Amino acid sequence: MLDSVVMGEYARHERTEGRVGDPGTGLPTPPGSDPSPVAHDAPPLPAHDAPPLPTGYAVRRPTRDDFDEVVALLIAADLALVGDTDWSPMELGYHWRRPRFSLERDAWVVEPDGGGIAAYAWSYNDEPEGQPTGYFGLHPEHRDPALARHLLTLIQRRAGEQLASRTWGEPAVGAWFLEEDELKRALYESAGYTQVRVFERMVVAAADVRELDETPAGIEMRPIRRPDDEHAVHDCVEEAFTDHFRYAPLPFDEFWAPFDDTPAEDQVWLVACDGPEIVGVALGLSLERYGYVDLLAVRRPWRGRHIGLALLVATLVRLRDLGHGRLTLGVDATNPTGAAHLYRRAGMSVRQRVLYFEKPMP
């Protein structure tokens, strides 16, 4: 059993939660402080090639004043579909604060004639110089396939612009959605997308978390010491991810920037040390509705020694002790390191499945 390198991979691609600015609201930075560079961006393309919007709708770029309505829409969409959601102000706040993300270039909202927001969409290059991923959410009262087709065309056009800066991988655009969303599945399949990955959202009740009787021999687990450990932690995570799906190197500053915007009391960092050397890393985040294991990684030479399991359980215990009744994470179900099996050993079970589809681009 390979219990070495473990991480909620789709978190790294689309759901690294809890990394936001204002600890009270999760709102993005004020107007005028958009960190998104414009290098390599092509000018916006005209909208004449998009399928027409259904009658009674208008599309525009979102503003920060739309934040609360967009959060409410995304929550309502998930609740109507599966009765549960991971969206929150903290989650959307992180998305809007990502390096190089711009509301003016990368996102859209759709307004119905009666007011409010019927849909929200984005296309974002989540990894530096890599492949973009698109997403859209439809309010339960506005699940119109024609509206979805229009948004998908906008996403794909923006993805084509973002691919101009690609330095790795094949030119393609990705999309992720809940397995139960038949409207999206039909739309993506008709547009030439194919399923390439399945991600699982796993959960365990805090009362069911059991501490291990012993830790791996010769390994010390301790809290992170910032800033002294920062470079070693970054190196450990990058090494652990080299064989993971859609891996792309994440520069040191970009790795740490989101955590600098998250209250320290909401971060549970643990490192595993073999003597003075950091060989494993775990991060838990204290979010609004649950504790979330955001990161878990073990370097290659130290795999197979149960370090990943020890870090995972210790992180779950600390999140439980912060008062969370439900503990969750995301994992690539086909991770070659055996991550999903490891999570099950820790008592976790599948709560939801997220499908990742992809389409080659010219």
KEDREN-284422 format. One record per residue (C-alpha): residue in one letter; x, y, z; residue number from 1. Coordinates in pm, whole numbers, plus 50000, padded with zeros to 5 digits. Layout:
! residues N
{node 'A'; {X; Y; Z}; NUM}
...
//
This chain:
! residues 362
{node 'M'; {50000; 50000; 50000}; 1}
{node 'L'; {50136; 50337; 49896}; 2}
{node 'D'; {50049; 50591; 50163}; 3}
{node 'S'; {50305; 50848; 50066}; 4}
{node 'V'; {50205; 51153; 49874}; 5}
{node 'V'; {49850; 51257; 49943}; 6}
{node 'M'; {49659; 51572; 49858}; 7}
{node 'G'; {49315; 51692; 49761}; 8}
{node 'E'; {49422; 51734; 49400}; 9}
{node 'Y'; {49111; 51902; 49273}; 10}
{node 'A'; {49166; 52152; 49552}; 11}
{node 'R'; {49487; 52251; 49385}; 12}
{node 'H'; {49310; 52286; 49051}; 13}
{node 'E'; {48978; 52434; 49151}; 14}
{node 'R'; {48904; 52433; 49522}; 15}
{node 'T'; {49180; 52549; 49749}; 16}
{node 'E'; {48940; 52682; 50009}; 17}
{node 'G'; {48969; 52936; 50284}; 18}
{node 'R'; {49244; 53152; 50138}; 19}
{node 'V'; {49092; 53496; 50148}; 20}
{node 'G'; {49156; 53849; 50261}; 21}
{node 'D'; {48905; 53985; 50511}; 22}
{node 'P'; {48871; 53713; 50775}; 23}
{node 'G'; {48520; 53826; 50859}; 24}
{node 'T'; {48363; 53838; 50514}; 25}
{node 'G'; {48598; 53667; 50274}; 26}
{node 'L'; {48552; 53958; 50036}; 27}
{node 'P'; {48818; 54024; 49773}; 28}
{node 'T'; {49051; 54319; 49771}; 29}
{node 'P'; {48899; 54663; 49712}; 30}
{node 'P'; {48875; 54820; 49366}; 31}
{node 'G'; {49209; 54939; 49235}; 32}
{node 'S'; {49410; 54655; 49391}; 33}
{node 'D'; {49357; 54384; 49127}; 34}
{node 'P'; {49685; 54187; 49121}; 35}
{node 'S'; {49625; 54027; 48781}; 36}
{node 'P'; {49906; 54098; 48534}; 37}
{node 'V'; {49811; 54154; 48175}; 38}
{node 'A'; {50124; 54010; 48010}; 39}
{node 'H'; {50055; 53769; 47724}; 40}
{node 'D'; {49683; 53852; 47719}; 41}
{node 'A'; {49517; 53888; 47382}; 42}
{node 'P'; {49255; 54164; 47342}; 43}
{node 'P'; {48895; 54060; 47411}; 44}
{node 'L'; {48718; 53896; 47119}; 45}
{node 'P'; {48380; 54014; 46991}; 46}
{node 'A'; {48070; 53825; 47103}; 47}
{node 'H'; {47923; 53761; 46757}; 48}
{node 'D'; {48039; 53398; 46750}; 49}
{node 'A'; {47851; 53301; 47069}; 50}
{node 'P'; {47507; 53138; 47052}; 51}
{node 'P'; {47243; 53399; 47126}; 52}
{node 'L'; {47127; 53452; 47480}; 53}
{node 'P'; {46772; 53342; 47551}; 54}
{node 'T'; {46521; 53625; 47547}; 55}
{node 'G'; {46510; 53819; 47874}; 56}
{node 'Y'; {46878; 53789; 47970}; 57}
{node 'A'; {47182; 54016; 47947}; 58}
{node 'V'; {47547; 53927; 48006}; 59}
{node 'R'; {47810; 54158; 48158}; 60}
{node 'R'; {48133; 54149; 48357}; 61}
{node 'P'; {48090; 54107; 48734}; 62}
{node 'T'; {48197; 54372; 48983}; 63}
{node 'R'; {48288; 54336; 49348}; 64}
{node 'D'; {47943; 54467; 49434}; 65}
{node 'D'; {47806; 54138; 49293}; 66}
{node 'F'; {47997; 53928; 49545}; 67}
{node 'D'; {47711; 53841; 49781}; 68}
{node 'E'; {47470; 53759; 49499}; 69}
{node 'V'; {47723; 53536; 49326}; 70}
{node 'V'; {47789; 53343; 49649}; 71}
{node 'A'; {47415; 53299; 49702}; 72}
{node 'L'; {47371; 53175; 49344}; 73}
{node 'L'; {47649; 52914; 49370}; 74}
{node 'I'; {47517; 52788; 49703}; 75}
{node 'A'; {47161; 52768; 49573}; 76}
{node 'A'; {47274; 52579; 49263}; 77}
{node 'D'; {47448; 52306; 49465}; 78}
{node 'L'; {47172; 52279; 49725}; 79}
{node 'A'; {46908; 52232; 49457}; 80}
{node 'L'; {47117; 51966; 49284}; 81}
{node 'V'; {47261; 51758; 49570}; 82}
{node 'G'; {47140; 51917; 49895}; 83}
{node 'D'; {47490; 52017; 50003}; 84}
{node 'T'; {47756; 52269; 49903}; 85}
{node 'D'; {48117; 52365; 49959}; 86}
{node 'W'; {48062; 52722; 49838}; 87}
{node 'S'; {48090; 53004; 50090}; 88}
{node 'P'; {48207; 53367; 50102}; 89}
{node 'M'; {48553; 53236; 50197}; 90}
{node 'E'; {48560; 53006; 49894}; 91}
{node 'L'; {48452; 53263; 49636}; 92}
{node 'G'; {48676; 53521; 49803}; 93}
{node 'Y'; {48973; 53296; 49735}; 94}
{node 'H'; {48876; 53256; 49371}; 95}
{node 'W'; {48847; 53631; 49324}; 96}
{node 'R'; {49184; 53691; 49490}; 97}
{node 'R'; {49381; 53440; 49285}; 98}
{node 'P'; {49699; 53567; 49122}; 99}
{node 'R'; {49630; 53687; 48769}; 100}
{node 'F'; {49252; 53650; 48796}; 101}
{node 'S'; {49057; 53951; 48671}; 102}
{node 'L'; {48683; 54009; 48690}; 103}
{node 'E'; {48718; 54234; 48386}; 104}
{node 'R'; {48876; 53964; 48168}; 105}
{node 'D'; {48799; 53622; 48312}; 106}
{node 'A'; {48439; 53622; 48443}; 107}
{node 'W'; {48078; 53694; 48348}; 108}
{node 'V'; {47738; 53727; 48514}; 109}
{node 'V'; {47398; 53698; 48349}; 110}
{node 'E'; {47110; 53917; 48461}; 111}
{node 'P'; {46744; 53835; 48396}; 112}
{node 'D'; {46500; 54110; 48310}; 113}
{node 'G'; {46348; 54095; 48655}; 114}
{node 'G'; {46680; 54169; 48829}; 115}
{node 'G'; {46926; 53962; 49025}; 116}
{node 'I'; {47190; 53725; 48888}; 117}
{node 'A'; {47089; 53413; 48697}; 118}
{node 'A'; {47435; 53275; 48619}; 119}
{node 'Y'; {47805; 53323; 48689}; 120}
{node 'A'; {48098; 53189; 48486}; 121}
{node 'W'; {48476; 53211; 48463}; 122}
{node 'S'; {48776; 53082; 48272}; 123}
{node 'Y'; {49098; 53081; 48471}; 124}
{node 'N'; {49450; 52952; 48417}; 125}
{node 'D'; {49494; 52799; 48760}; 126}
{node 'E'; {49852; 52684; 48715}; 127}
{node 'P'; {50124; 52925; 48598}; 128}
{node 'E'; {50156; 52914; 48219}; 129}
{node 'G'; {49945; 52599; 48200}; 130}
{node 'Q'; {49596; 52495; 48091}; 131}
{node 'P'; {49282; 52697; 48176}; 132}
{node 'T'; {48973; 52559; 48343}; 133}
{node 'G'; {48622; 52694; 48304}; 134}
{node 'Y'; {48323; 52680; 48534}; 135}
{node 'F'; {47970; 52815; 48537}; 136}
{node 'G'; {47687; 52809; 48786}; 137}
{node 'L'; {47318; 52845; 48701}; 138}
{node 'H'; {47056; 52956; 48950}; 139}
{node 'P'; {46802; 52673; 49001}; 140}
{node 'E'; {46530; 52890; 48843}; 141}
{node 'H'; {46743; 52954; 48533}; 142}
{node 'R'; {46879; 52613; 48429}; 143}
{node 'D'; {46835; 52686; 48060}; 144}
{node 'P'; {47053; 52482; 47818}; 145}
{node 'A'; {47067; 52777; 47578}; 146}
{node 'L'; {47201; 52999; 47853}; 147}
{node 'A'; {47461; 52733; 47939}; 148}
{node 'R'; {47570; 52707; 47575}; 149}
{node 'H'; {47623; 53082; 47555}; 150}
{node 'L'; {47838; 53081; 47868}; 151}
{node 'L'; {48043; 52786; 47747}; 152}
{node 'T'; {48127; 52973; 47427}; 153}
{node 'L'; {48247; 53272; 47628}; 154}
{node 'I'; {48458; 53043; 47848}; 155}
{node 'Q'; {48618; 52871; 47551}; 156}
{node 'R'; {48699; 53199; 47380}; 157}
{node 'R'; {48873; 53330; 47691}; 158}
{node 'A'; {49053; 52995; 47732}; 159}
{node 'G'; {49193; 53035; 47382}; 160}
{node 'E'; {49338; 53372; 47480}; 161}
{node 'Q'; {49486; 53230; 47799}; 162}
{node 'L'; {49648; 52943; 47611}; 163}
{node 'A'; {49862; 53197; 47424}; 164}
{node 'S'; {50096; 53195; 47726}; 165}
{node 'R'; {50103; 52815; 47764}; 166}
{node 'T'; {50452; 52668; 47820}; 167}
{node 'W'; {50361; 52307; 47904}; 168}
{node 'G'; {50111; 52037; 47813}; 169}
{node 'E'; {49873; 52006; 47521}; 170}
{node 'P'; {49643; 52298; 47439}; 171}
{node 'A'; {49313; 52215; 47610}; 172}
{node 'V'; {49043; 52362; 47832}; 173}
{node 'G'; {48907; 52178; 48135}; 174}
{node 'A'; {48573; 52180; 48314}; 175}
{node 'W'; {48459; 52030; 48643}; 176}
{node 'F'; {48107; 51971; 48773}; 177}
{node 'L'; {47911; 51756; 49014}; 178}
{node 'E'; {47837; 51406; 48887}; 179}
{node 'E'; {47463; 51460; 48932}; 180}
{node 'D'; {47452; 51758; 48693}; 181}
{node 'E'; {47311; 51598; 48378}; 182}
{node 'L'; {47263; 51936; 48205}; 183}
{node 'K'; {47636; 52007; 48221}; 184}
{node 'R'; {47734; 51655; 48124}; 185}
{node 'A'; {47516; 51671; 47812}; 186}
{node 'L'; {47645; 52018; 47724}; 187}
{node 'Y'; {48013; 51927; 47754}; 188}
{node 'E'; {47976; 51600; 47566}; 189}
{node 'S'; {47793; 51774; 47280}; 190}
{node 'A'; {48072; 52036; 47267}; 191}
{node 'G'; {48349; 51778; 47226}; 192}
{node 'Y'; {48464; 51735; 47587}; 193}
{node 'T'; {48552; 51393; 47727}; 194}
{node 'Q'; {48587; 51276; 48086}; 195}
{node 'V'; {48949; 51245; 48195}; 196}
{node 'R'; {48930; 51239; 48574}; 197}
{node 'V'; {48704; 51177; 48872}; 198}
{node 'F'; {48758; 51360; 49199}; 199}
{node 'E'; {48597; 51257; 49526}; 200}
{node 'R'; {48487; 51477; 49810}; 201}
{node 'M'; {48540; 51267; 50120}; 202}
{node 'V'; {48415; 51323; 50472}; 203}
{node 'V'; {48441; 51184; 50823}; 204}
{node 'A'; {48251; 51279; 51136}; 205}
{node 'A'; {48479; 51425; 51401}; 206}
{node 'A'; {48349; 51171; 51652}; 207}
{node 'D'; {48476; 50890; 51429}; 208}
{node 'V'; {48836; 51015; 51408}; 209}
{node 'R'; {49072; 50782; 51591}; 210}
{node 'E'; {49427; 50878; 51685}; 211}
{node 'L'; {49706; 50641; 51587}; 212}
{node 'D'; {49871; 50433; 51855}; 213}
{node 'E'; {50218; 50526; 51734}; 214}
{node 'T'; {50389; 50749; 51481}; 215}
{node 'P'; {50638; 50629; 51216}; 216}
{node 'A'; {50973; 50530; 51364}; 217}
{node 'G'; {51236; 50801; 51350}; 218}
{node 'I'; {50991; 51070; 51233}; 219}
{node 'E'; {50905; 51379; 51436}; 220}
{node 'M'; {50581; 51567; 51365}; 221}
{node 'R'; {50561; 51928; 51475}; 222}
{node 'P'; {50391; 52258; 51383}; 223}
{node 'I'; {50545; 52462; 51105}; 224}
{node 'R'; {50794; 52736; 51197}; 225}
{node 'R'; {50742; 53030; 50967}; 226}
{node 'P'; {50936; 53178; 50803}; 227}
{node 'D'; {51221; 52933; 50875}; 228}
{node 'D'; {51045; 52631; 50721}; 229}
{node 'E'; {50890; 52804; 50422}; 230}
{node 'H'; {51142; 52708; 50155}; 231}
{node 'A'; {51166; 52347; 50275}; 232}
{node 'V'; {50786; 52316; 50283}; 233}
{node 'H'; {50756; 52457; 49931}; 234}
{node 'D'; {51025; 52221; 49803}; 235}
{node 'C'; {50857; 51922; 49968}; 236}
{node 'V'; {50518; 51997; 49811}; 237}
{node 'E'; {50664; 52059; 49466}; 238}
{node 'E'; {50862; 51734; 49476}; 239}
{node 'A'; {50558; 51539; 49591}; 240}
{node 'F'; {50344; 51670; 49308}; 241}
{node 'T'; {50566; 51600; 49012}; 242}
{node 'D'; {50374; 51282; 48921}; 243}
{node 'H'; {50026; 51421; 48979}; 244}
{node 'F'; {49758; 51505; 48726}; 245}
{node 'R'; {49819; 51834; 48541}; 246}
{node 'Y'; {50120; 51917; 48756}; 247}
{node 'A'; {50290; 52251; 48691}; 248}
{node 'P'; {50553; 52412; 48915}; 249}
{node 'L'; {50413; 52674; 49151}; 250}
{node 'P'; {50662; 52952; 49230}; 251}
{node 'F'; {50751; 53012; 49593}; 252}
{node 'D'; {50577; 53349; 49623}; 253}
{node 'E'; {50258; 53226; 49457}; 254}
{node 'F'; {50252; 52922; 49684}; 255}
{node 'W'; {50262; 53128; 50002}; 256}
{node 'A'; {50063; 53437; 49900}; 257}
{node 'P'; {49714; 53291; 49969}; 258}
{node 'F'; {49815; 53176; 50315}; 259}
{node 'D'; {49938; 53522; 50403}; 260}
{node 'D'; {49579; 53640; 50348}; 261}
{node 'T'; {49430; 53373; 50575}; 262}
{node 'P'; {49411; 53426; 50953}; 263}
{node 'A'; {49684; 53224; 51122}; 264}
{node 'E'; {49436; 53077; 51370}; 265}
{node 'D'; {49246; 52918; 51080}; 266}
{node 'Q'; {49555; 52732; 50952}; 267}
{node 'V'; {49676; 52402; 51098}; 268}
{node 'W'; {50022; 52331; 50958}; 269}
{node 'L'; {50217; 52016; 51043}; 270}
{node 'V'; {50552; 51899; 50912}; 271}
{node 'A'; {50711; 51554; 50938}; 272}
{node 'C'; {51087; 51563; 50997}; 273}
{node 'D'; {51356; 51301; 50960}; 274}
{node 'G'; {51624; 51464; 51170}; 275}
{node 'P'; {51653; 51825; 51049}; 276}
{node 'E'; {51497; 51747; 50708}; 277}
{node 'I'; {51129; 51816; 50631}; 278}
{node 'V'; {50994; 51510; 50449}; 279}
{node 'G'; {50618; 51562; 50476}; 280}
{node 'V'; {50368; 51848; 50503}; 281}
{node 'A'; {50002; 51876; 50598}; 282}
{node 'L'; {49766; 52173; 50614}; 283}
{node 'G'; {49418; 52186; 50762}; 284}
{node 'L'; {49191; 52487; 50728}; 285}
{node 'S'; {48922; 52587; 50975}; 286}
{node 'L'; {48634; 52693; 50751}; 287}
{node 'E'; {48284; 52812; 50822}; 288}
{node 'R'; {48098; 52481; 50812}; 289}
{node 'Y'; {48371; 52219; 50848}; 290}
{node 'G'; {48739; 52147; 50882}; 291}
{node 'Y'; {48914; 52100; 50549}; 292}
{node 'V'; {49238; 51912; 50476}; 293}
{node 'D'; {49383; 52134; 50205}; 294}
{node 'L'; {49727; 51982; 50162}; 295}
{node 'L'; {49907; 51656; 50238}; 296}
{node 'A'; {50236; 51555; 50078}; 297}
{node 'V'; {50530; 51324; 50145}; 298}
{node 'R'; {50860; 51324; 49954}; 299}
{node 'R'; {50939; 51022; 49739}; 300}
{node 'P'; {51228; 50868; 49938}; 301}
{node 'W'; {51011; 50857; 50252}; 302}
{node 'R'; {50705; 50692; 50101}; 303}
{node 'G'; {50575; 50361; 50231}; 304}
{node 'R'; {50651; 50444; 50598}; 305}
{node 'H'; {50295; 50551; 50694}; 306}
{node 'I'; {50400; 50916; 50721}; 307}
{node 'G'; {50106; 51027; 50508}; 308}
{node 'L'; {49857; 50847; 50731}; 309}
{node 'A'; {50015; 50990; 51045}; 310}
{node 'L'; {50004; 51346; 50909}; 311}
{node 'L'; {49644; 51304; 50793}; 312}
{node 'V'; {49515; 51170; 51123}; 313}
{node 'A'; {49704; 51432; 51325}; 314}
{node 'T'; {49553; 51707; 51108}; 315}
{node 'L'; {49202; 51566; 51145}; 316}
{node 'V'; {49247; 51551; 51522}; 317}
{node 'R'; {49354; 51916; 51537}; 318}
{node 'L'; {49060; 52026; 51324}; 319}
{node 'R'; {48828; 51825; 51547}; 320}
{node 'D'; {48977; 51995; 51852}; 321}
{node 'L'; {48894; 52333; 51697}; 322}
{node 'G'; {48529; 52238; 51725}; 323}
{node 'H'; {48446; 52107; 51380}; 324}
{node 'G'; {48193; 51824; 51367}; 325}
{node 'R'; {48258; 51741; 51001}; 326}
{node 'L'; {48598; 51702; 50836}; 327}
{node 'T'; {48641; 51687; 50461}; 328}
{node 'L'; {48884; 51695; 50170}; 329}
{node 'G'; {48904; 51637; 49796}; 330}
{node 'V'; {49107; 51368; 49620}; 331}
{node 'D'; {49176; 51242; 49271}; 332}
{node 'A'; {49009; 50901; 49268}; 333}
{node 'T'; {49271; 50775; 49020}; 334}
{node 'N'; {49572; 50918; 49201}; 335}
{node 'P'; {49861; 50678; 49134}; 336}
{node 'T'; {49990; 50721; 49490}; 337}
{node 'G'; {49687; 50547; 49643}; 338}
{node 'A'; {49561; 50860; 49818}; 339}
{node 'A'; {49192; 50766; 49813}; 340}
{node 'H'; {49268; 50430; 49977}; 341}
{node 'L'; {49469; 50607; 50246}; 342}
{node 'Y'; {49179; 50839; 50325}; 343}
{node 'R'; {48951; 50540; 50366}; 344}
{node 'R'; {49198; 50389; 50612}; 345}
{node 'A'; {49152; 50705; 50817}; 346}
{node 'G'; {48775; 50643; 50828}; 347}
{node 'M'; {48670; 50879; 50549}; 348}
{node 'S'; {48399; 50798; 50294}; 349}
{node 'V'; {48286; 50952; 49966}; 350}
{node 'R'; {48037; 51235; 50002}; 351}
{node 'Q'; {48024; 51355; 49640}; 352}
{node 'R'; {48197; 51293; 49309}; 353}
{node 'V'; {48324; 51571; 49086}; 354}
{node 'L'; {48387; 51499; 48717}; 355}
{node 'Y'; {48668; 51665; 48524}; 356}
{node 'F'; {48613; 51692; 48148}; 357}
{node 'E'; {48859; 51827; 47893}; 358}
{node 'K'; {48851; 51948; 47532}; 359}
{node 'P'; {49150; 51990; 47298}; 360}
{node 'M'; {49190; 52344; 47168}; 361}
{node 'P'; {49345; 52455; 46838}; 362}
//
